[in-house]
Amino acid sequence: QVQLVESGGGLVQAGGSLRLSCAASGSIFRINTMAWYRQAPGKQRELVATIRASGKTNYADSVKGRFTISRDNAKNTVYLQMNSLKPEDTAVYYCNLNEGVYYRDYWGQGTQVTVSS
């Protein structure tokens, strides 16, 4: 089993910054991708950013230029640096890890990010 522990959420004013962290532990054979998703009240969960084993990254259009995803492979940890935050970024942010030859998905418990106007 794989466990994901997120941290770093909170309340911030519009224009501010937050950094989310997600540490993975357990039986990790091979990390294929790590990603951040978010879910706002009444909306579907959406992909925010992905980082592949190669280091290649992808971002949702709504966060390009403001958010940066990175990884510390030695610590099996993924980060999401969020700058120039907007009220519409308010959501529960979830860490996702895709692992192994069977491409299993694991999820963190979620961390709340609230951006006030």
ABEGO torsion letter per residue (X at the ends): XBBBBBBGBEBBBBGBBBBBBBBBBEBBABBABBBBBBBBBGBBBBBABBBBAAGBBBBBAAABGABBBBBBAAAGBBBBBBBGBBAAABBBBBBBBBBEAAGBBBBBAEBBBBBBX
